[in-house]
Amino acid sequence: MLQLLETEIEHSRSALPIALQRVGRMGGLVEGFARTVLSSLADVPGEPFLQAWSAGLDYLRSAGVSKDLAEDLAVLGAVLGNSGVEDQKRHLRLARIRLEEFYDAAVEEKRLNFRLWSYLGFGTGLLIILLII
């Protein structure tokens, strides 16, 4: 999503609502996020983009996105539309890097939890066998 948003801002020079419409075609959480932001902008004409972005972040939080990731995206929302193209590109790249870090941490946590639950399952099965015997 962030890569496509960066492309829309840099090359197409699209306004944020138009860029979000195009990015929202990705489906999944991205689509829900984009729809929430766009509907918030449509419901309250003249609303600052940051408030609409915050409504989208609330949607992501309700979908289970971590608090730290939502805070990083909130910082990004404060910059979008309020600075030049180069500054927005820089912030989008930084957000992508942070998102990759969150992804790597989640993969590592999944790996560790899988191992823990495997050992716990094996140990519980062994305990049940010993209790039966």
ABEGO torsion letter per residue (X at the ends): XAAAAAAAAAAAGBBAAAAAAAAAAAEEAAAAAAAAAAAAAAABBGBBAAAAAAAAAAAAAAAGBBAAAAAAAAAAAAABGABBAAAAAAAAAAAAAAAAAAAAAAAAAAAAAAAAAAAAAAAAAAAAAAAAX
